[in-house]
Structures are given as C-alpha cells and as structure tokens.
C-alpha cells in the first residue's frame, strides 16, 4: 500500500501542477476573445497576465510556513479551492477588474502546487531520488503549457472561452477532491510521521531569519529570478512576436516552434535531474552548465538573421527549453542546504523570486524595447537588444552561482 500510495501521490501532485502551468500560460490563446468580449486593450491584457505571477509570488513565503507547519495535504487542498473560485470568477467576469481578481485568485490558488509536490517528494521519496523526481514533476507540468496552446484554441473555438474555463474549474475541483482523499503528508513508517508537533511561531520566525541570513539563499534566488523570468517572458509572450515579426514566420510555424520550446523543457528536466543525482553528483555544476548554455542559446537568437532556416530556429527553440530546465535543480540545491524541517520554507523562499522574475521580465523586456526603440518596438534591433541583455544577465548569474556551496551524494 505504501508503494502504491507513493506513486499515486506523485501522479496526483504532478497533475495539480499541470493546472498551474495551464492557467499561467492560457491568456495568449484567448486574448482576441478577451479584447472583443470585455473590451480590453494591450495594457489591460498585460496587467491581467502579470497579476497571476505577482499574486503567486507574494503567496510563497506564507505557503512555505504552512507546508512545514500543517503539511502539504491540507495546504494544497485549501488553496485548490481558492483556484477553483478564481477560475469561475475569471470565466464569467465582465470587466477588467473582475478578470484581474480571477487571475489573482488563480495565482494564490496555484501558488502551492509545485512547492507542495516538492515537499511530498521530500517526505515520500529517498533524497537520492529528489532531483530526478522533482525535475520530472516540472516536466509533467509543462503539459499544461502545451494544453494552453492548440488544444485550448480548439476547445475555445468549439464551446467558447467562458465555458472552457468553467470546465477546467470543474476538473480542478475533482482533482483537488482526489488529492485530499489519497494523499497523506508522510508514510506511517517515516520518522516524520512521529515527529514533534509543528514549531511555535518564534521557531518559525527564527527559521526565516536563518534563511535570510544565508548567502546561498540569495545567490540561488537571484539565479532563479533571472533563469525562469527570462524563460517565462519568452515562452508566454515574446516568442510569438519575435518569430512572426522579426523572423517572418506564420502563426502556425511560430506555434510549432513554441511547442518545441516546451518539449525541450519536458525532456530536459529528467535528463538534468539524472545527471545531477547519479552521474555528475553535483547541483552547482549542473545549474551553472545550464545557465551558460541558455545564455549561448539566447545569444544565438539575438544575432540570427531574418532569413535563418526553420531547422536552425527549431534547434535553438528546443535548446532554449532544454537548457532552461536545468534551473529546476536549484530547488534541490536549496533544499539540501537547509535542514529537513525547513525544506518547505527554503524552496518556497526561492520560488518567490522565480515568479517575481517572470512578472518582471514579462514587463521589463517590453519596457526596454519601448524605451530604446519607441517608434519600432517590435523591430529586429529592439529584440536584439532585449535578448542580448537577457544573455548577459544569465552569464552574470552563472558567475555568481560559482560562489554557492555544492551539495552531492557520495
């Protein structure tokens, strides 16, 4: 029963993360309907898209405390209820304010799905397996990004965007109920099952103080801020304009190339996790390698001529996702640098910067291009400048990451 429950927990927790990835990436496909039905302009769409990430990020620190004090089962179930309500508010909102509220509730409700899954992995699986399985959770979650592309467009075309999000709310509710029924916070044979009661408030604050005093925490946080921020900005918004406006590709070809980016993320996670867990036995080295390779990939995109072949673009976009997925090892790294009882707080602590990075780069890349080229925001020169800056940021954080302590298993 213990083994079967372990795998059931893994699958259900991974499925909840699929919903998180779907909700965060779904605006791009339905943006024409939102503009037509609710009268939104590009500024409103940008605000609504970023609202999810800001709410998600600001929820991370209290979520870490909840995971460590009351456990992932109750925390994730309660927040899934918030997400269901957010999906319904969004589905039937008639104004920008209502849609932003729905996205805020979705951001709060989805804020625990990855960190909660990581906490469950910590409690149910061997430390030797954590990097592999945490990377696998992230890869499975990317199915949500794929669902938010062509499948979502087809479903919206069939029944409309409002009923579509109502359907996803119902599926989300059913999965949350299954999660509550199946999941237990830890195996009965685990030392954690007989652990002392949750720490008192003074202990919680001392744990936070310890985390904030740790140099490695801040270095890893800066690393995930830039790595995921750049990835999310390109994946959820800027890849399309770059491919269609600068590279002259059709909507269909652009969609296929973005699909390859997501496929690279899906396939890359388990590869980097396996390298880190069993072959190279390093966290620091794998993360730095991924950051440098991602910087090189972005640098190639920045200097690519408009007439570049689709095959080369396909390789670079697949590589973009593949190399970015190495950043998932940062969660393993911070977990191993902190005591077990602080694992939830530590991982959600860096996840705060992960999601703030997404919001910052989503708006920051556009702001930079607008400031440098106000008359040609989507020009090749504007994208070259933005991508070049992203590459420089990644090289900088790769160098900074060299000052972290490594963790490995002998």
LOTORDO-598245 format. One line per 8 residues: number of its first residue (from 0); their letters; for each residue x, y, z of C-alpha. Coordinates in nm, 2 decimals, m for minus. Layout:
# residues N
NUM) a) X Y Z | ...
This chain:
# residues 410
0) xxxxxxxx) 0.00 0.00 0.00 | 0.29 0.23 0.09 | 0.45 0.19 m0.26 | 0.12 0.23 m0.45 | 0.02 0.53 m0.24 | 0.36 0.69 m0.30 | 0.31 0.67 m0.68 | m0.05 0.78 m0.66
8) xxxxxxxx) 0.07 1.09 m0.46 | 0.33 1.16 m0.72 | 0.09 1.14 m1.01 | m0.19 1.35 m0.84 | 0.05 1.62 m0.72 | 0.20 1.63 m1.07 | m0.14 1.67 m1.22 | m0.22 1.96 m0.99
16) xxxxxxxx) 0.10 2.13 m1.12 | m0.03 2.08 m1.48 | m0.32 2.30 m1.39 | m0.08 2.57 m1.26 | 0.11 2.57 m1.58 | m0.21 2.58 m1.78 | m0.36 2.88 m1.60 | m0.04 3.09 m1.62
24) xxxxxxxx) 0.00 3.04 m2.00 | m0.36 3.05 m2.11 | m0.41 3.42 m2.17 | m0.22 3.43 m2.50 | m0.46 3.20 m2.68 | m0.78 3.37 m2.57 | m0.66 3.73 m2.59 | m0.86 3.81 m2.90
32) xxxxxxxx) m1.18 3.69 m2.73 | m1.09 3.89 m2.42 | m1.04 4.21 m2.62 | m1.37 4.15 m2.81 | m1.59 4.04 m2.52 | m1.46 4.26 m2.24 | m1.31 4.55 m2.44 | m0.95 4.50 m2.31
40) xxxxxxxx) m0.66 4.68 m2.46 | m0.30 4.55 m2.47 | m0.22 4.73 m2.14 | m0.52 4.55 m1.97 | m0.40 4.22 m2.11 | m0.05 4.28 m1.98 | m0.18 4.37 m1.63 | m0.41 4.06 m1.62
48) xxxxxxxx) m0.13 3.83 m1.73 | 0.12 3.97 m1.47 | m0.15 3.96 m1.19 | m0.12 3.59 m1.18 | 0.25 3.59 m1.13 | 0.25 3.87 m0.87 | m0.02 3.70 m0.66 | 0.16 3.37 m0.70
56) xxxxxxxx) 0.50 3.52 m0.58 | 0.36 3.71 m0.28 | 0.19 3.39 m0.16 | 0.52 3.19 m0.15 | 0.66 3.28 0.20 | 0.34 3.21 0.40 | 0.29 2.89 0.19 | 0.63 2.77 0.29
64) xxxxxxxx) 0.54 2.81 0.66 | 0.21 2.63 0.60 | 0.38 2.34 0.43 | 0.62 2.30 0.72 | 0.37 2.35 1.00 | 0.04 2.19 0.88 | 0.16 1.98 0.59 | 0.10 1.98 0.21
72) xxxxxxxx) m0.23 1.78 0.22 | m0.44 2.04 0.39 | m0.25 2.34 0.24 | m0.28 2.23 m0.12 | m0.64 2.12 m0.09 | m0.75 2.45 0.06 | m0.56 2.65 m0.20 | m0.70 2.44 m0.48
80) xxxxxxxx) m1.05 2.56 m0.36 | m0.93 2.92 m0.40 | m0.81 2.83 m0.75 | m1.14 2.69 m0.85 | m1.32 3.00 m0.73 | m1.07 3.21 m0.93 | m1.13 3.01 m1.25 | m1.50 3.07 m1.21
88) xxxxxxxx) m1.46 3.44 m1.14 | m1.24 3.47 m1.44 | m1.47 3.27 m1.66 | m1.77 3.49 m1.60 | m1.61 3.83 m1.53 | m1.75 4.12 m1.73 | m1.48 4.38 m1.66 | m1.10 4.42 m1.63
96) xxxxxxxx) m1.13 4.44 m1.25 | m1.32 4.11 m1.24 | m1.08 3.93 m1.47 | m0.78 4.06 m1.27 | m0.95 3.94 m0.95 | m0.99 3.60 m1.11 | m0.63 3.59 m1.21 | m0.52 3.69 m0.86
104) xxxxxxxx) m0.72 3.41 m0.70 | m0.58 3.17 m0.96 | m0.23 3.29 m0.87 | m0.29 3.24 m0.50 | m0.46 2.90 m0.55 | m0.18 2.76 m0.77 | 0.10 2.90 m0.56 | 0.15 2.58 m0.37
112) xxxxxxxx) 0.12 2.31 m0.63 | 0.49 2.29 m0.72 | 0.63 2.35 m0.38 | 0.37 2.12 m0.22 | 0.47 1.85 m0.47 | 0.84 1.90 m0.38 | 0.76 1.88 m0.01 | 0.57 1.55 m0.06
120) xxxxxxxx) 0.87 1.42 m0.26 | 1.09 1.51 0.04 | 0.87 1.31 0.27 | 0.78 1.01 0.05 | 1.10 0.95 m0.16 | 1.47 0.90 m0.10 | 1.69 1.21 m0.10 | 1.89 1.03 m0.37
128) xxxxxxxx) 1.58 1.05 m0.60 | 1.47 1.40 m0.53 | 1.65 1.58 m0.82 | 1.52 1.33 m1.07 | 1.16 1.32 m0.95 | 1.14 1.70 m0.89 | 1.26 1.76 m1.24 | 1.00 1.50 m1.36
136) xxxxxxxx) 0.73 1.69 m1.18 | 0.83 2.01 m1.37 | 0.84 1.82 m1.70 | 0.50 1.67 m1.64 | 0.37 2.02 m1.55 | 0.48 2.15 m1.89 | 0.19 1.95 m2.04 | m0.02 2.24 m1.90
144) xxxxxxxx) 0.17 2.48 m2.12 | 0.11 2.26 m2.42 | m0.26 2.23 m2.33 | m0.28 2.61 m2.33 | m0.18 2.62 m2.70 | m0.36 2.44 m2.98 | m0.59 2.22 m2.76 | m0.72 2.53 m2.57
152) xxxxxxxx) m0.77 2.71 m2.90 | m0.97 2.42 m3.04 | m1.19 2.39 m2.73 | m1.25 2.77 m2.72 | m1.35 2.76 m3.08 | m1.59 2.48 m3.00 | m1.77 2.60 m2.68 | m1.63 2.95 m2.62
160) xxxxxxxx) m1.37 3.07 m2.36 | m1.61 3.12 m2.07 | m1.75 2.76 m2.07 | m1.40 2.63 m2.13 | m1.27 2.78 m1.81 | m1.58 2.66 m1.63 | m1.49 2.31 m1.75 | m1.13 2.35 m1.62
168) xxxxxxxx) m1.27 2.47 m1.29 | m1.48 2.15 m1.25 | m1.18 1.93 m1.34 | m0.97 2.12 m1.09 | m1.22 2.07 m0.82 | m1.24 1.69 m0.89 | m0.87 1.66 m0.88 | m0.85 1.85 m0.55
176) xxxxxxxx) m1.10 1.61 m0.40 | m0.90 1.31 m0.52 | m0.58 1.47 m0.38 | m0.74 1.51 m0.04 | m0.87 1.15 m0.03 | m0.55 0.99 m0.15 | m0.26 1.20 m0.01 | m0.10 1.16 0.33
184) xxxxxxxx) 0.17 1.40 0.44 | 0.42 1.13 0.51 | 0.45 0.75 0.53 | 0.35 0.59 0.86 | 0.70 0.44 0.89 | 0.87 0.77 0.82 | 1.04 0.95 1.11 | 0.84 1.25 1.01
192) xxxxxxxx) 0.52 1.06 1.10 | 0.61 1.05 1.46 | 0.77 1.39 1.46 | 0.70 1.65 1.73 | 0.42 1.90 1.68 | 0.47 2.19 1.44 | 0.71 2.45 1.56 | 0.58 2.75 1.75
200) xxxxxxxx) 0.57 3.09 1.60 | 0.91 3.21 1.75 | 1.07 2.90 1.59 | 0.91 2.98 1.25 | 1.05 3.33 1.26 | 1.39 3.21 1.36 | 1.39 2.97 1.07 | 1.30 3.26 0.83
208) xxxxxxxx) 1.58 3.47 0.99 | 1.82 3.18 0.93 | 1.72 3.15 0.57 | 1.75 3.52 0.50 | 2.10 3.53 0.66 | 2.22 3.25 0.43 | 2.43 3.38 0.14 | 2.35 3.08 m0.08
216) xxxxxxxx) 1.98 3.15 m0.04 | 2.02 3.49 m0.20 | 2.25 3.37 m0.48 | 2.01 3.09 m0.57 | 1.72 3.33 m0.56 | 1.89 3.57 m0.80 | 1.97 3.27 m1.02 | 1.61 3.15 m1.04
224) xxxxxxxx) 1.48 3.51 m1.08 | 1.67 3.55 m1.40 | 1.66 3.20 m1.53 | 1.28 3.15 m1.50 | 1.20 3.51 m1.56 | 1.37 3.51 m1.90 | 1.22 3.17 m1.99 | 0.86 3.26 m1.89
232) xxxxxxxx) 0.88 3.60 m2.07 | 0.98 3.44 m2.39 | 0.76 3.13 m2.36 | 0.43 3.31 m2.26 | 0.46 3.63 m2.46 | 0.76 3.74 m2.66 | 0.84 3.43 m2.86 | 0.54 3.48 m3.08
240) xxxxxxxx) 0.61 3.85 m3.18 | 0.98 3.76 m3.23 | 0.91 3.47 m3.46 | 0.63 3.64 m3.66 | 0.75 4.00 m3.68 | 1.13 3.95 m3.68 | 1.17 3.61 m3.84 | 0.87 3.64 m4.07
248) xxxxxxxx) 0.72 3.30 m3.97 | 0.34 3.23 m3.99 | 0.13 3.18 m3.68 | 0.13 2.81 m3.74 | 0.51 2.78 m3.77 | 0.55 3.01 m3.47 | 0.32 2.79 m3.27 | 0.51 2.48 m3.37
256) xxxxxxxx) 0.84 2.63 m3.27 | 0.70 2.74 m2.93 | 0.58 2.38 m2.90 | 0.94 2.26 m2.94 | 1.05 2.50 m2.67 | 0.80 2.34 m2.43 | 0.91 1.99 m2.55 | 1.27 2.08 m2.47
264) xxxxxxxx) 1.16 2.18 m2.12 | 0.97 1.85 m2.08 | 1.26 1.63 m2.20 | 1.53 1.83 m2.03 | 1.41 1.81 m1.67 | 1.46 1.44 m1.62 | 1.79 1.45 m1.81 | 1.94 1.72 m1.59
272) xxxxxxxx) 1.79 1.56 m1.28 | 1.95 1.22 m1.37 | 2.29 1.39 m1.44 | 2.27 1.57 m1.10 | 2.16 1.27 m0.90 | 2.36 0.98 m1.04 | 2.62 1.07 m1.30 | 2.78 1.40 m1.21
280) xxxxxxxx) 2.66 1.41 m0.84 | 2.66 1.79 m0.83 | 2.39 2.05 m0.80 | 2.61 2.36 m0.85 | 2.79 2.23 m1.16 | 2.46 2.13 m1.34 | 2.30 2.46 m1.27 | 2.60 2.66 m1.40
288) xxxxxxxx) 2.62 2.45 m1.71 | 2.25 2.50 m1.79 | 2.28 2.88 m1.73 | 2.58 2.92 m1.96 | 2.42 2.70 m2.23 | 2.10 2.90 m2.21 | 2.29 3.23 m2.24 | 2.47 3.10 m2.55
296) xxxxxxxx) 2.13 2.99 m2.70 | 1.98 3.33 m2.64 | 2.29 3.50 m2.78 | 2.25 3.30 m3.10 | 1.89 3.41 m3.13 | 1.99 3.77 m3.08 | 2.23 3.76 m3.38 | 2.02 3.54 m3.60
304) xxxxxxxx) 1.94 3.69 m3.94 | 1.58 3.72 m4.05 | 1.64 3.46 m4.33 | 1.76 3.19 m4.09 | 1.62 2.85 m4.17 | 1.34 2.70 m3.98 | 1.55 2.40 m3.88 | 1.80 2.62 m3.71
312) xxxxxxxx) 1.52 2.81 m3.53 | 1.37 2.47 m3.42 | 1.71 2.36 m3.27 | 1.75 2.69 m3.09 | 1.40 2.69 m2.95 | 1.42 2.33 m2.84 | 1.76 2.41 m2.68 | 1.61 2.71 m2.51
320) xxxxxxxx) 1.36 2.49 m2.32 | 1.61 2.21 m2.27 | 1.88 2.43 m2.11 | 1.63 2.63 m1.91 | 1.51 2.31 m1.74 | 1.84 2.27 m1.57 | 1.74 2.55 m1.34 | 1.49 2.32 m1.17
328) xxxxxxxx) 1.80 2.17 m0.98 | 1.81 2.50 m0.79 | 1.52 2.37 m0.58 | 1.71 2.05 m0.49 | 2.02 2.27 m0.41 | 1.85 2.49 m0.16 | 1.66 2.20 m0.01 | 1.98 2.02 0.06
336) xxxxxxxx) 2.15 2.33 0.21 | 1.88 2.36 0.47 | 1.75 2.12 0.75 | 1.47 1.89 0.66 | 1.22 2.08 0.88 | 1.29 2.40 0.68 | 1.27 2.24 0.33 | 0.92 2.38 0.25
344) xxxxxxxx) 1.02 2.73 0.37 | 1.35 2.72 0.18 | 1.20 2.60 m0.15 | 0.91 2.84 m0.14 | 1.16 3.12 m0.05 | 1.34 3.09 m0.38 | 1.01 3.02 m0.56 | 0.90 3.37 m0.46
352) xxxxxxxx) 1.19 3.51 m0.67 | 1.11 3.26 m0.95 | 0.76 3.40 m1.00 | 0.86 3.77 m0.94 | 1.12 3.71 m1.21 | 0.85 3.60 m1.46 | 0.64 3.91 m1.39 | 0.94 4.14 m1.40
360) xxxxxxxx) 1.08 4.01 m1.73 | 0.74 4.00 m1.89 | 0.70 4.37 m1.84 | 1.07 4.46 m1.84 | 1.15 4.33 m2.19 | 0.87 4.52 m2.34 | 0.96 4.83 m2.14 | 1.32 4.81 m2.26
368) xxxxxxxx) 1.22 4.77 m2.62 | 0.98 5.06 m2.59 | 1.24 5.28 m2.43 | 1.51 5.21 m2.68 | 1.30 5.20 m2.99 | 0.98 5.39 m2.93 | 0.90 5.41 m3.30 | 0.98 5.04 m3.37
376) xxxxxxxx) 0.91 4.84 m3.05 | 0.90 4.50 m3.23 | 1.19 4.57 m3.47 | 1.49 4.33 m3.50 | 1.71 4.59 m3.33 | 1.47 4.60 m3.03 | 1.46 4.23 m2.99 | 1.84 4.20 m3.04
384) xxxxxxxx) 1.89 4.45 m2.75 | 1.64 4.27 m2.52 | 1.78 3.92 m2.59 | 2.14 4.04 m2.56 | 2.06 4.18 m2.22 | 1.90 3.86 m2.11 | 2.21 3.66 m2.22 | 2.43 3.90 m2.02
392) xxxxxxxx) 2.21 3.85 m1.71 | 2.24 3.48 m1.74 | 2.62 3.49 m1.77 | 2.63 3.71 m1.47 | 2.42 3.49 m1.25 | 2.62 3.18 m1.37 | 2.94 3.35 m1.24 | 2.77 3.45 m0.92
400) xxxxxxxx) 2.64 3.09 m0.87 | 3.00 2.98 m0.86 | 3.01 3.12 m0.50 | 2.75 2.88 m0.37 | 2.83 2.57 m0.17 | 2.78 2.25 m0.36 | 2.58 1.95 m0.23 | 2.62 1.60 m0.36
408) xx) 2.58 1.24 m0.25 | 2.89 1.02 m0.21
